[in-house]
Amino acid sequence: MDKRKFNGGHSTKGYAGRKPKAEEQKLIEKLTPLEPKAFDSLEKAIDDGESWAIKLYFDYTYGKPKETKDINVNKEQPLFPDITYVSEDNGS
């Protein structure tokens, strides 16, 4: 019996993956008339000094800055700290 159908992958339930292009296009067409209002509201918020609006503007205009993580390793960390190592040497 072919058991590949149990490997996961594409879901047939209808809620997995990207929405259909037609549905996405309908949403774009519905929201397009609101675009000038959205830009006016964003401009007003930027003029008022709203930090969220300024951050939103720069994030979409120039992209978010790359996140960096500073990793410092001071000593070797055991994988299992609760287990003590017992040598096979019997002390001879």
PyMOL Python script that loads the backbone (N, CA, C, O; Angstrom):
from pymol import cmd

cmd.read_pdbstr("""\
ATOM      1  N   MET A   1       0.846  -1.184   0.000  1.00  0.00           N
ATOM      2  CA  MET A   1       0.000   0.000   0.000  1.00  0.00           C
ATOM      3  C   MET A   1       0.889   1.245   0.000  1.00  0.00           C
ATOM      4  O   MET A   1       1.880   1.302   0.728  1.00  0.00           O
ATOM      5  N   ASP A   2       0.544   2.210  -0.792  1.00  0.00           N
ATOM      6  CA  ASP A   2       1.294   3.460  -0.895  1.00  0.00           C
ATOM      7  C   ASP A   2       0.950   4.349   0.293  1.00  0.00           C
ATOM      8  O   ASP A   2      -0.194   4.781   0.434  1.00  0.00           O
ATOM      9  N   LYS A   3       1.940   4.626   1.155  1.00  0.00           N
ATOM     10  CA  LYS A   3       1.681   5.404   2.365  1.00  0.00           C
ATOM     11  C   LYS A   3       2.131   6.859   2.242  1.00  0.00           C
ATOM     12  O   LYS A   3       2.209   7.575   3.240  1.00  0.00           O
ATOM     13  N   ARG A   4       2.426   7.292   1.014  1.00  0.00           N
ATOM     14  CA  ARG A   4       2.861   8.674   0.822  1.00  0.00           C
ATOM     15  C   ARG A   4       1.767   9.672   1.184  1.00  0.00           C
ATOM     16  O   ARG A   4       2.063  10.817   1.525  1.00  0.00           O
ATOM     17  N   LYS A   5       0.518   9.251   1.114  1.00  0.00           N
ATOM     18  CA  LYS A   5      -0.570  10.174   1.431  1.00  0.00           C
ATOM     19  C   LYS A   5      -0.575  10.549   2.921  1.00  0.00           C
ATOM     20  O   LYS A   5      -1.250  11.501   3.311  1.00  0.00           O
ATOM     21  N   PHE A   6       0.164   9.817   3.748  1.00  0.00           N
ATOM     22  CA  PHE A   6       0.222  10.116   5.176  1.00  0.00           C
ATOM     23  C   PHE A   6       1.409  11.011   5.535  1.00  0.00           C
ATOM     24  O   PHE A   6       1.625  11.309   6.710  1.00  0.00           O
ATOM     25  N   ASN A   7       2.181  11.442   4.530  1.00  0.00           N
ATOM     26  CA  ASN A   7       3.385  12.223   4.797  1.00  0.00           C
ATOM     27  C   ASN A   7       3.111  13.695   5.071  1.00  0.00           C
ATOM     28  O   ASN A   7       4.055  14.429   5.364  1.00  0.00           O
ATOM     29  N   GLY A   8       1.890  14.157   4.992  1.00  0.00           N
ATOM     30  CA  GLY A   8       1.609  15.576   5.180  1.00  0.00           C
ATOM     31  C   GLY A   8       1.678  16.284   3.849  1.00  0.00           C
ATOM     32  O   GLY A   8       1.381  15.700   2.807  1.00  0.00           O
ATOM     33  N   GLY A   9       2.073  17.548   3.886  1.00  0.00           N
ATOM     34  CA  GLY A   9       2.171  18.292   2.638  1.00  0.00           C
ATOM     35  C   GLY A   9       0.917  19.085   2.375  1.00  0.00           C
ATOM     36  O   GLY A   9       0.378  19.715   3.285  1.00  0.00           O
ATOM     37  N   HIS A  10       0.445  19.064   1.148  1.00  0.00           N
ATOM     38  CA  HIS A  10      -0.705  19.861   0.736  1.00  0.00           C
ATOM     39  C   HIS A  10      -1.959  19.419   1.483  1.00  0.00           C
ATOM     40  O   HIS A  10      -2.311  18.240   1.494  1.00  0.00           O
ATOM     41  N   SER A  11      -2.624  20.386   2.104  1.00  0.00           N
ATOM     42  CA  SER A  11      -3.845  20.086   2.823  1.00  0.00           C
ATOM     43  C   SER A  11      -5.040  20.207   1.885  1.00  0.00           C
ATOM     44  O   SER A  11      -5.062  21.074   1.012  1.00  0.00           O
ATOM     45  N   THR A  12      -6.004  19.364   2.061  1.00  0.00           N
ATOM     46  CA  THR A  12      -7.208  19.411   1.236  1.00  0.00           C
ATOM     47  C   THR A  12      -8.360  20.059   1.990  1.00  0.00           C
ATOM     48  O   THR A  12      -9.496  20.032   1.517  1.00  0.00           O
ATOM     49  N   LYS A  13      -8.092  20.633   3.140  1.00  0.00           N
ATOM     50  CA  LYS A  13      -9.155  21.199   3.967  1.00  0.00           C
ATOM     51  C   LYS A  13      -9.577  22.592   3.503  1.00  0.00           C
ATOM     52  O   LYS A  13     -10.588  23.104   3.981  1.00  0.00           O
ATOM     53  N   GLY A  14      -8.847  23.214   2.600  1.00  0.00           N
ATOM     54  CA  GLY A  14      -9.267  24.490   2.051  1.00  0.00           C
ATOM     55  C   GLY A  14      -8.739  25.704   2.786  1.00  0.00           C
ATOM     56  O   GLY A  14      -8.908  26.822   2.298  1.00  0.00           O
ATOM     57  N   TYR A  15      -8.113  25.538   3.930  1.00  0.00           N
ATOM     58  CA  TYR A  15      -7.619  26.708   4.658  1.00  0.00           C
ATOM     59  C   TYR A  15      -6.105  26.779   4.680  1.00  0.00           C
ATOM     60  O   TYR A  15      -5.543  27.666   5.322  1.00  0.00           O
ATOM     61  N   ALA A  16      -5.450  25.892   4.014  1.00  0.00           N
ATOM     62  CA  ALA A  16      -3.993  25.910   3.983  1.00  0.00           C
ATOM     63  C   ALA A  16      -3.514  26.713   2.788  1.00  0.00           C
ATOM     64  O   ALA A  16      -4.150  26.714   1.734  1.00  0.00           O
ATOM     65  N   GLY A  17      -2.397  27.393   2.955  1.00  0.00           N
ATOM     66  CA  GLY A  17      -1.774  28.079   1.837  1.00  0.00           C
ATOM     67  C   GLY A  17      -2.315  29.463   1.576  1.00  0.00           C
ATOM     68  O   GLY A  17      -3.035  30.034   2.396  1.00  0.00           O
ATOM     69  N   ARG A  18      -1.964  29.989   0.434  1.00  0.00           N
ATOM     70  CA  ARG A  18      -2.310  31.351   0.034  1.00  0.00           C
ATOM     71  C   ARG A  18      -3.744  31.419  -0.471  1.00  0.00           C
ATOM     72  O   ARG A  18      -4.270  30.460  -1.036  1.00  0.00           O
ATOM     73  N   LYS A  19      -4.373  32.592  -0.249  1.00  0.00           N
ATOM     74  CA  LYS A  19      -5.718  32.805  -0.760  1.00  0.00           C
ATOM     75  C   LYS A  19      -5.668  32.883  -2.283  1.00  0.00           C
ATOM     76  O   LYS A  19      -4.648  33.278  -2.846  1.00  0.00           O
ATOM     77  N   PRO A  20      -6.739  32.518  -2.944  1.00  0.00           N
ATOM     78  CA  PRO A  20      -6.760  32.582  -4.401  1.00  0.00           C
ATOM     79  C   PRO A  20      -6.547  34.009  -4.910  1.00  0.00           C
ATOM     80  O   PRO A  20      -6.939  34.976  -4.257  1.00  0.00           O
ATOM     81  N   LYS A  21      -5.922  34.125  -6.080  1.00  0.00           N
ATOM     82  CA  LYS A  21      -5.639  35.438  -6.662  1.00  0.00           C
ATOM     83  C   LYS A  21      -6.916  36.244  -6.870  1.00  0.00           C
ATOM     84  O   LYS A  21      -6.907  37.460  -6.677  1.00  0.00           O
ATOM     85  N   ALA A  22      -8.002  35.604  -7.255  1.00  0.00           N
ATOM     86  CA  ALA A  22      -9.261  36.307  -7.504  1.00  0.00           C
ATOM     87  C   ALA A  22      -9.767  36.971  -6.222  1.00  0.00           C
ATOM     88  O   ALA A  22     -10.248  38.103  -6.246  1.00  0.00           O
ATOM     89  N   GLU A  23      -9.654  36.257  -5.114  1.00  0.00           N
ATOM     90  CA  GLU A  23     -10.087  36.804  -3.825  1.00  0.00           C
ATOM     91  C   GLU A  23      -9.198  37.979  -3.417  1.00  0.00           C
ATOM     92  O   GLU A  23      -9.685  38.985  -2.901  1.00  0.00           O
ATOM     93  N   GLU A  24      -7.914  37.844  -3.648  1.00  0.00           N
ATOM     94  CA  GLU A  24      -6.971  38.918  -3.344  1.00  0.00           C
ATOM     95  C   GLU A  24      -7.258  40.143  -4.222  1.00  0.00           C
ATOM     96  O   GLU A  24      -7.200  41.272  -3.736  1.00  0.00           O
ATOM     97  N   GLN A  25      -7.561  39.940  -5.478  1.00  0.00           N
ATOM     98  CA  GLN A  25      -7.861  41.032  -6.399  1.00  0.00           C
ATOM     99  C   GLN A  25      -9.133  41.762  -5.987  1.00  0.00           C
ATOM    100  O   GLN A  25      -9.201  42.988  -6.081  1.00  0.00           O
ATOM    101  N   LYS A  26     -10.142  41.020  -5.531  1.00  0.00           N
ATOM    102  CA  LYS A  26     -11.385  41.639  -5.047  1.00  0.00           C
ATOM    103  C   LYS A  26     -11.103  42.565  -3.866  1.00  0.00           C
ATOM    104  O   LYS A  26     -11.644  43.668  -3.790  1.00  0.00           O
ATOM    105  N   LEU A  27     -10.257  42.109  -2.950  1.00  0.00           N
ATOM    106  CA  LEU A  27      -9.921  42.910  -1.780  1.00  0.00           C
ATOM    107  C   LEU A  27      -9.173  44.186  -2.191  1.00  0.00           C
ATOM    108  O   LEU A  27      -9.434  45.261  -1.651  1.00  0.00           O
ATOM    109  N   ILE A  28      -8.255  44.066  -3.134  1.00  0.00           N
ATOM    110  CA  ILE A  28      -7.511  45.239  -3.618  1.00  0.00           C
ATOM    111  C   ILE A  28      -8.474  46.240  -4.251  1.00  0.00           C
ATOM    112  O   ILE A  28      -8.383  47.440  -3.991  1.00  0.00           O
ATOM    113  N   GLU A  29      -9.388  45.756  -5.074  1.00  0.00           N
ATOM    114  CA  GLU A  29     -10.357  46.641  -5.716  1.00  0.00           C
ATOM    115  C   GLU A  29     -11.257  47.321  -4.703  1.00  0.00           C
ATOM    116  O   GLU A  29     -11.645  48.474  -4.894  1.00  0.00           O
ATOM    117  N   LYS A  30     -11.591  46.627  -3.633  1.00  0.00           N
ATOM    118  CA  LYS A  30     -12.456  47.184  -2.596  1.00  0.00           C
ATOM    119  C   LYS A  30     -11.735  48.257  -1.782  1.00  0.00           C
ATOM    120  O   LYS A  30     -12.349  49.242  -1.372  1.00  0.00           O
ATOM    121  N   LEU A  31     -10.445  48.071  -1.548  1.00  0.00           N
ATOM    122  CA  LEU A  31      -9.694  48.998  -0.714  1.00  0.00           C
ATOM    123  C   LEU A  31      -9.089  50.177  -1.481  1.00  0.00           C
ATOM    124  O   LEU A  31      -8.747  51.189  -0.870  1.00  0.00           O
ATOM    125  N   THR A  32      -8.954  50.068  -2.779  1.00  0.00           N
ATOM    126  CA  THR A  32      -8.313  51.115  -3.575  1.00  0.00           C
ATOM    127  C   THR A  32      -8.963  52.486  -3.411  1.00  0.00           C
ATOM    128  O   THR A  32      -8.229  53.470  -3.323  1.00  0.00           O
ATOM    129  N   PRO A  33     -10.288  52.618  -3.363  1.00  0.00           N
ATOM    130  CA  PRO A  33     -10.880  53.948  -3.173  1.00  0.00           C
ATOM    131  C   PRO A  33     -10.518  54.592  -1.830  1.00  0.00           C
ATOM    132  O   PRO A  33     -10.610  55.811  -1.687  1.00  0.00           O
ATOM    133  N   LEU A  34     -10.113  53.794  -0.860  1.00  0.00           N
ATOM    134  CA  LEU A  34      -9.753  54.326   0.459  1.00  0.00           C
ATOM    135  C   LEU A  34      -8.301  54.782   0.543  1.00  0.00           C
ATOM    136  O   LEU A  34      -7.885  55.347   1.555  1.00  0.00           O
ATOM    137  N   GLU A  35      -7.533  54.540  -0.508  1.00  0.00           N
ATOM    138  CA  GLU A  35      -6.104  54.845  -0.493  1.00  0.00           C
ATOM    139  C   GLU A  35      -5.803  56.305  -0.179  1.00  0.00           C
ATOM    140  O   GLU A  35      -4.947  56.562   0.667  1.00  0.00           O
ATOM    141  N   PRO A  36      -6.464  57.285  -0.819  1.00  0.00           N
ATOM    142  CA  PRO A  36      -6.166  58.687  -0.484  1.00  0.00           C
ATOM    143  C   PRO A  36      -6.442  59.015   0.982  1.00  0.00           C
ATOM    144  O   PRO A  36      -5.685  59.759   1.606  1.00  0.00           O
ATOM    145  N   LYS A  37      -7.529  58.458   1.534  1.00  0.00           N
ATOM    146  CA  LYS A  37      -7.841  58.683   2.956  1.00  0.00           C
ATOM    147  C   LYS A  37      -6.743  58.114   3.852  1.00  0.00           C
ATOM    148  O   LYS A  37      -6.344  58.738   4.836  1.00  0.00           O
ATOM    149  N   ALA A  38      -6.262  56.929   3.501  1.00  0.00           N
ATOM    150  CA  ALA A  38      -5.226  56.284   4.298  1.00  0.00           C
ATOM    151  C   ALA A  38      -3.947  57.114   4.285  1.00  0.00           C
ATOM    152  O   ALA A  38      -3.311  57.301   5.323  1.00  0.00           O
ATOM    153  N   PHE A  39      -3.570  57.614   3.102  1.00  0.00           N
ATOM    154  CA  PHE A  39      -2.367  58.438   3.024  1.00  0.00           C
ATOM    155  C   PHE A  39      -2.551  59.760   3.769  1.00  0.00           C
ATOM    156  O   PHE A  39      -1.618  60.239   4.415  1.00  0.00           O
ATOM    157  N   ASP A  40      -3.759  60.360   3.685  1.00  0.00           N
ATOM    158  CA  ASP A  40      -4.020  61.607   4.418  1.00  0.00           C
ATOM    159  C   ASP A  40      -3.919  61.375   5.923  1.00  0.00           C
ATOM    160  O   ASP A  40      -3.354  62.194   6.647  1.00  0.00           O
ATOM    161  N   SER A  41      -4.474  60.246   6.394  1.00  0.00           N
ATOM    162  CA  SER A  41      -4.422  59.924   7.821  1.00  0.00           C
ATOM    163  C   SER A  41      -2.987  59.688   8.276  1.00  0.00           C
ATOM    164  O   SER A  41      -2.589  60.125   9.355  1.00  0.00           O
ATOM    165  N   LEU A  42      -2.217  58.995   7.448  1.00  0.00           N
ATOM    166  CA  LEU A  42      -0.816  58.750   7.789  1.00  0.00           C
ATOM    167  C   LEU A  42      -0.047  60.066   7.825  1.00  0.00           C
ATOM    168  O   LEU A  42       0.768  60.286   8.720  1.00  0.00           O
ATOM    169  N   GLU A  43      -0.304  60.937   6.856  1.00  0.00           N
ATOM    170  CA  GLU A  43       0.373  62.233   6.824  1.00  0.00           C
ATOM    171  C   GLU A  43       0.023  63.064   8.056  1.00  0.00           C
ATOM    172  O   GLU A  43       0.896  63.705   8.642  1.00  0.00           O
ATOM    173  N   LYS A  44      -1.251  63.055   8.451  1.00  0.00           N
ATOM    174  CA  LYS A  44      -1.676  63.800   9.642  1.00  0.00           C
ATOM    175  C   LYS A  44      -0.991  63.248  10.892  1.00  0.00           C
ATOM    176  O   LYS A  44      -0.536  64.012  11.742  1.00  0.00           O
ATOM    177  N   ALA A  45      -0.921  61.925  11.002  1.00  0.00           N
ATOM    178  CA  ALA A  45      -0.283  61.306  12.167  1.00  0.00           C
ATOM    179  C   ALA A  45       1.205  61.630  12.209  1.00  0.00           C
ATOM    180  O   ALA A  45       1.757  61.852  13.286  1.00  0.00           O
ATOM    181  N   ILE A  46       1.861  61.661  11.055  1.00  0.00           N
ATOM    182  CA  ILE A  46       3.282  62.024  11.006  1.00  0.00           C
ATOM    183  C   ILE A  46       3.452  63.480  11.405  1.00  0.00           C
ATOM    184  O   ILE A  46       4.371  63.813  12.154  1.00  0.00           O
ATOM    185  N   ASP A  47       2.568  64.363  10.910  1.00  0.00           N
ATOM    186  CA  ASP A  47       2.624  65.781  11.275  1.00  0.00           C
ATOM    187  C   ASP A  47       2.406  65.988  12.773  1.00  0.00           C
ATOM    188  O   ASP A  47       2.979  66.900  13.370  1.00  0.00           O
ATOM    189  N   ASP A  48       1.577  65.137  13.374  1.00  0.00           N
ATOM    190  CA  ASP A  48       1.314  65.228  14.820  1.00  0.00           C
ATOM    191  C   ASP A  48       2.435  64.612  15.644  1.00  0.00           C
ATOM    192  O   ASP A  48       2.408  64.680  16.873  1.00  0.00           O
ATOM    193  N   GLY A  49       3.421  64.013  14.982  1.00  0.00           N
ATOM    194  CA  GLY A  49       4.565  63.426  15.685  1.00  0.00           C
ATOM    195  C   GLY A  49       4.283  62.058  16.285  1.00  0.00           C
ATOM    196  O   GLY A  49       4.955  61.640  17.229  1.00  0.00           O
ATOM    197  N   GLU A  50       3.299  61.365  15.746  1.00  0.00           N
ATOM    198  CA  GLU A  50       2.979  60.022  16.249  1.00  0.00           C
ATOM    199  C   GLU A  50       4.115  59.072  15.874  1.00  0.00           C
ATOM    200  O   GLU A  50       4.419  58.887  14.696  1.00  0.00           O
ATOM    201  N   SER A  51       4.734  58.477  16.883  1.00  0.00           N
ATOM    202  CA  SER A  51       5.903  57.632  16.634  1.00  0.00           C
ATOM    203  C   SER A  51       5.556  56.393  15.809  1.00  0.00           C
ATOM    204  O   SER A  51       6.370  55.947  14.999  1.00  0.00           O
ATOM    205  N   TRP A  52       4.357  55.830  16.002  1.00  0.00           N
ATOM    206  CA  TRP A  52       3.975  54.634  15.239  1.00  0.00           C
ATOM    207  C   TRP A  52       3.889  54.941  13.750  1.00  0.00           C
ATOM    208  O   TRP A  52       4.250  54.113  12.915  1.00  0.00           O
ATOM    209  N   ALA A  53       3.401  56.159  13.420  1.00  0.00           N
ATOM    210  CA  ALA A  53       3.261  56.541  12.015  1.00  0.00           C
ATOM    211  C   ALA A  53       4.628  56.761  11.371  1.00  0.00           C
ATOM    212  O   ALA A  53       4.854  56.370  10.226  1.00  0.00           O
ATOM    213  N   ILE A  54       5.520  57.379  12.104  1.00  0.00           N
ATOM    214  CA  ILE A  54       6.866  57.625  11.592  1.00  0.00           C
ATOM    215  C   ILE A  54       7.581  56.294  11.378  1.00  0.00           C
ATOM    216  O   ILE A  54       8.242  56.096  10.358  1.00  0.00           O
ATOM    217  N   LYS A  55       7.447  55.380  12.346  1.00  0.00           N
ATOM    218  CA  LYS A  55       8.068  54.053  12.227  1.00  0.00           C
ATOM    219  C   LYS A  55       7.489  53.300  11.032  1.00  0.00           C
ATOM    220  O   LYS A  55       8.226  52.677  10.266  1.00  0.00           O
ATOM    221  N   LEU A  56       6.166  53.360  10.876  1.00  0.00           N
ATOM    222  CA  LEU A  56       5.509  52.690   9.761  1.00  0.00           C
ATOM    223  C   LEU A  56       6.014  53.234   8.428  1.00  0.00           C
ATOM    224  O   LEU A  56       6.297  52.470   7.505  1.00  0.00           O
ATOM    225  N   TYR A  57       6.124  54.555   8.333  1.00  0.00           N
ATOM    226  CA  TYR A  57       6.602  55.177   7.102  1.00  0.00           C
ATOM    227  C   TYR A  57       8.003  54.688   6.754  1.00  0.00           C
ATOM    228  O   TYR A  57       8.251  54.258   5.627  1.00  0.00           O
ATOM    229  N   PHE A  58       8.919  54.752   7.718  1.00  0.00           N
ATOM    230  CA  PHE A  58      10.293  54.353   7.438  1.00  0.00           C
ATOM    231  C   PHE A  58      10.435  52.853   7.194  1.00  0.00           C
ATOM    232  O   PHE A  58      11.242  52.436   6.364  1.00  0.00           O
ATOM    233  N   ASP A  59       9.660  52.040   7.908  1.00  0.00           N
ATOM    234  CA  ASP A  59       9.719  50.585   7.697  1.00  0.00           C
ATOM    235  C   ASP A  59       9.307  50.215   6.275  1.00  0.00           C
ATOM    236  O   ASP A  59       9.918  49.342   5.659  1.00  0.00           O
ATOM    237  N   TYR A  60       8.279  50.874   5.753  1.00  0.00           N
ATOM    238  CA  TYR A  60       7.808  50.541   4.414  1.00  0.00           C
ATOM    239  C   TYR A  60       8.598  51.253   3.321  1.00  0.00           C
ATOM    240  O   TYR A  60       8.677  50.761   2.195  1.00  0.00           O
ATOM    241  N   THR A  61       9.186  52.408   3.642  1.00  0.00           N
ATOM    242  CA  THR A  61       9.942  53.136   2.633  1.00  0.00           C
ATOM    243  C   THR A  61      11.356  52.586   2.479  1.00  0.00           C
ATOM    244  O   THR A  61      11.832  52.393   1.360  1.00  0.00           O
ATOM    245  N   TYR A  62      12.022  52.338   3.592  1.00  0.00           N
ATOM    246  CA  TYR A  62      13.424  51.917   3.547  1.00  0.00           C
ATOM    247  C   TYR A  62      13.635  50.486   4.002  1.00  0.00           C
ATOM    248  O   TYR A  62      14.748  49.972   3.894  1.00  0.00           O
ATOM    249  N   GLY A  63      12.615  49.837   4.501  1.00  0.00           N
ATOM    250  CA  GLY A  63      12.738  48.464   4.985  1.00  0.00           C
ATOM    251  C   GLY A  63      13.163  48.451   6.450  1.00  0.00           C
ATOM    252  O   GLY A  63      13.816  49.374   6.935  1.00  0.00           O
ATOM    253  N   LYS A  64      12.785  47.402   7.125  1.00  0.00           N
ATOM    254  CA  LYS A  64      13.156  47.267   8.533  1.00  0.00           C
ATOM    255  C   LYS A  64      14.644  46.967   8.634  1.00  0.00           C
ATOM    256  O   LYS A  64      15.189  46.248   7.797  1.00  0.00           O
ATOM    257  N   PRO A  65      15.313  47.517   9.660  1.00  0.00           N
ATOM    258  CA  PRO A  65      16.728  47.193   9.820  1.00  0.00           C
ATOM    259  C   PRO A  65      16.896  45.724  10.204  1.00  0.00           C
ATOM    260  O   PRO A  65      16.030  45.134  10.850  1.00  0.00           O
ATOM    261  N   LYS A  66      18.010  45.156   9.801  1.00  0.00           N
ATOM    262  CA  LYS A  66      18.292  43.764  10.134  1.00  0.00           C
ATOM    263  C   LYS A  66      18.486  43.636  11.635  1.00  0.00           C
ATOM    264  O   LYS A  66      19.161  44.453  12.262  1.00  0.00           O
ATOM    265  N   GLU A  67      17.893  42.614  12.191  1.00  0.00           N
ATOM    266  CA  GLU A  67      18.021  42.368  13.623  1.00  0.00           C
ATOM    267  C   GLU A  67      19.321  41.624  13.876  1.00  0.00           C
ATOM    268  O   GLU A  67      19.613  40.621  13.226  1.00  0.00           O
ATOM    269  N   THR A  68      20.092  42.123  14.822  1.00  0.00           N
ATOM    270  CA  THR A  68      21.343  41.458  15.168  1.00  0.00           C
ATOM    271  C   THR A  68      21.248  40.939  16.595  1.00  0.00           C
ATOM    272  O   THR A  68      20.608  41.541  17.457  1.00  0.00           O
ATOM    273  N   LYS A  69      21.886  39.837  16.814  1.00  0.00           N
ATOM    274  CA  LYS A  69      21.915  39.247  18.152  1.00  0.00           C
ATOM    275  C   LYS A  69      23.360  39.084  18.570  1.00  0.00           C
ATOM    276  O   LYS A  69      24.179  38.547  17.824  1.00  0.00           O
ATOM    277  N   ASP A  70      23.661  39.546  19.752  1.00  0.00           N
ATOM    278  CA  ASP A  70      25.011  39.437  20.283  1.00  0.00           C
ATOM    279  C   ASP A  70      25.075  38.173  21.142  1.00  0.00           C
ATOM    280  O   ASP A  70      24.464  38.102  22.209  1.00  0.00           O
ATOM    281  N   ILE A  71      25.812  37.193  20.669  1.00  0.00           N
ATOM    282  CA  ILE A  71      25.901  35.914  21.372  1.00  0.00           C
ATOM    283  C   ILE A  71      27.275  35.805  22.008  1.00  0.00           C
ATOM    284  O   ILE A  71      28.294  35.818  21.317  1.00  0.00           O
ATOM    285  N   ASN A  72      27.296  35.698  23.318  1.00  0.00           N
ATOM    286  CA  ASN A  72      28.545  35.532  24.059  1.00  0.00           C
ATOM    287  C   ASN A  72      28.551  34.159  24.707  1.00  0.00           C
ATOM    288  O   ASN A  72      27.629  33.799  25.439  1.00  0.00           O
ATOM    289  N   VAL A  73      29.592  33.406  24.431  1.00  0.00           N
ATOM    290  CA  VAL A  73      29.726  32.088  25.031  1.00  0.00           C
ATOM    291  C   VAL A  73      30.905  32.160  25.998  1.00  0.00           C
ATOM    292  O   VAL A  73      32.058  32.292  25.588  1.00  0.00           O
ATOM    293  N   ASN A  74      30.593  32.071  27.279  1.00  0.00           N
ATOM    294  CA  ASN A  74      31.636  32.176  28.299  1.00  0.00           C
ATOM    295  C   ASN A  74      32.247  30.827  28.644  1.00  0.00           C
ATOM    296  O   ASN A  74      33.447  30.733  28.903  1.00  0.00           O
ATOM    297  N   LYS A  75      31.440  29.803  28.648  1.00  0.00           N
ATOM    298  CA  LYS A  75      31.951  28.470  28.959  1.00  0.00           C
ATOM    299  C   LYS A  75      31.111  27.448  28.217  1.00  0.00           C
ATOM    300  O   LYS A  75      30.039  27.758  27.698  1.00  0.00           O
ATOM    301  N   GLU A  76      31.610  26.244  28.176  1.00  0.00           N
ATOM    302  CA  GLU A  76      30.889  25.180  27.500  1.00  0.00           C
ATOM    303  C   GLU A  76      29.673  24.785  28.322  1.00  0.00           C
ATOM    304  O   GLU A  76      29.782  24.501  29.515  1.00  0.00           O
ATOM    305  N   GLN A  77      28.527  24.770  27.681  1.00  0.00           N
ATOM    306  CA  GLN A  77      27.290  24.414  28.360  1.00  0.00           C
ATOM    307  C   GLN A  77      26.997  22.936  28.113  1.00  0.00           C
ATOM    308  O   GLN A  77      27.011  22.497  26.963  1.00  0.00           O
ATOM    309  N   PRO A  78      26.734  22.170  29.153  1.00  0.00           N
ATOM    310  CA  PRO A  78      26.401  20.763  28.947  1.00  0.00           C
ATOM    311  C   PRO A  78      25.011  20.621  28.326  1.00  0.00           C
ATOM    312  O   PRO A  78      24.120  21.431  28.584  1.00  0.00           O
ATOM    313  N   LEU A  79      24.838  19.594  27.513  1.00  0.00           N
ATOM    314  CA  LEU A  79      23.531  19.337  26.917  1.00  0.00           C
ATOM    315  C   LEU A  79      22.514  18.913  27.972  1.00  0.00           C
ATOM    316  O   LEU A  79      21.345  19.295  27.910  1.00  0.00           O
ATOM    317  N   PHE A  80      22.965  18.133  28.926  1.00  0.00           N
ATOM    318  CA  PHE A  80      22.096  17.632  29.977  1.00  0.00           C
ATOM    319  C   PHE A  80      22.708  18.018  31.322  1.00  0.00           C
ATOM    320  O   PHE A  80      23.474  17.233  31.881  1.00  0.00           O
ATOM    321  N   PRO A  81      22.401  19.188  31.856  1.00  0.00           N
ATOM    322  CA  PRO A  81      23.070  19.676  33.068  1.00  0.00           C
ATOM    323  C   PRO A  81      22.771  18.858  34.323  1.00  0.00           C
ATOM    324  O   PRO A  81      23.553  18.898  35.273  1.00  0.00           O
ATOM    325  N   ASP A  82      21.668  18.123  34.352  1.00  0.00           N
ATOM    326  CA  ASP A  82      21.316  17.362  35.554  1.00  0.00           C
ATOM    327  C   ASP A  82      22.027  16.014  35.631  1.00  0.00           C
ATOM    328  O   ASP A  82      21.970  15.344  36.663  1.00  0.00           O
ATOM    329  N   ILE A  83      22.696  15.609  34.550  1.00  0.00           N
ATOM    330  CA  ILE A  83      23.367  14.316  34.517  1.00  0.00           C
ATOM    331  C   ILE A  83      24.854  14.528  34.753  1.00  0.00           C
ATOM    332  O   ILE A  83      25.486  15.353  34.093  1.00  0.00           O
ATOM    333  N   THR A  84      25.410  13.773  35.705  1.00  0.00           N
ATOM    334  CA  THR A  84      26.842  13.895  35.968  1.00  0.00           C
ATOM    335  C   THR A  84      27.580  12.832  35.185  1.00  0.00           C
ATOM    336  O   THR A  84      27.083  11.722  34.997  1.00  0.00           O
ATOM    337  N   TYR A  85      28.774  13.181  34.729  1.00  0.00           N
ATOM    338  CA  TYR A  85      29.580  12.293  33.904  1.00  0.00           C
ATOM    339  C   TYR A  85      30.363  11.358  34.824  1.00  0.00           C
ATOM    340  O   TYR A  85      31.011  11.811  35.768  1.00  0.00           O
ATOM    341  N   VAL A  86      30.302  10.061  34.549  1.00  0.00           N
ATOM    342  CA  VAL A  86      31.028   9.065  35.312  1.00  0.00           C
ATOM    343  C   VAL A  86      32.058   8.434  34.388  1.00  0.00           C
ATOM    344  O   VAL A  86      31.715   7.873  33.347  1.00  0.00           O
ATOM    345  N   SER A  87      33.312   8.530  34.775  1.00  0.00           N
ATOM    346  CA  SER A  87      34.399   7.998  33.956  1.00  0.00           C
ATOM    347  C   SER A  87      34.433   6.483  34.068  1.00  0.00           C
ATOM    348  O   SER A  87      34.073   5.913  35.098  1.00  0.00           O
ATOM    349  N   GLU A  88      34.867   5.843  32.997  1.00  0.00           N
ATOM    350  CA  GLU A  88      35.013   4.380  33.018  1.00  0.00           C
ATOM    351  C   GLU A  88      36.282   3.972  33.719  1.00  0.00           C
ATOM    352  O   GLU A  88      36.469   2.795  34.030  1.00  0.00           O
ATOM    353  N   ASP A  89      37.172   4.938  33.977  1.00  0.00           N
ATOM    354  CA  ASP A  89      38.386   4.622  34.733  1.00  0.00           C
ATOM    355  C   ASP A  89      37.995   4.247  36.148  1.00  0.00           C
ATOM    356  O   ASP A  89      37.122   4.868  36.753  1.00  0.00           O
ATOM    357  N   ASN A  90      38.648   3.230  36.666  1.00  0.00           N
ATOM    358  CA  ASN A  90      38.358   2.861  38.053  1.00  0.00           C
ATOM    359  C   ASN A  90      39.441   3.369  38.982  1.00  0.00           C
ATOM    360  O   ASN A  90      39.618   2.848  40.083  1.00  0.00           O
ATOM    361  N   GLY A  91      40.165   4.383  38.541  1.00  0.00           N
ATOM    362  CA  GLY A  91      41.156   5.014  39.390  1.00  0.00           C
ATOM    363  C   GLY A  91      42.512   4.377  39.376  1.00  0.00           C
ATOM    364  O   GLY A  91      43.366   4.796  40.157  1.00  0.00           O
ATOM    365  N   SER A  92      42.781   3.384  38.538  1.00  0.00           N
ATOM    366  CA  SER A  92      44.069   2.707  38.526  1.00  0.00           C
ATOM    367  C   SER A  92      45.036   3.360  37.606  1.00  0.00           C
ATOM    368  O   SER A  92      46.173   2.906  37.482  1.00  0.00           O
TER     369      SER A  92
END
""", "prot")
cmd.dss("prot")
cmd.show_as("cartoon", "prot")
cmd.util.cbc("prot")
cmd.orient("prot")
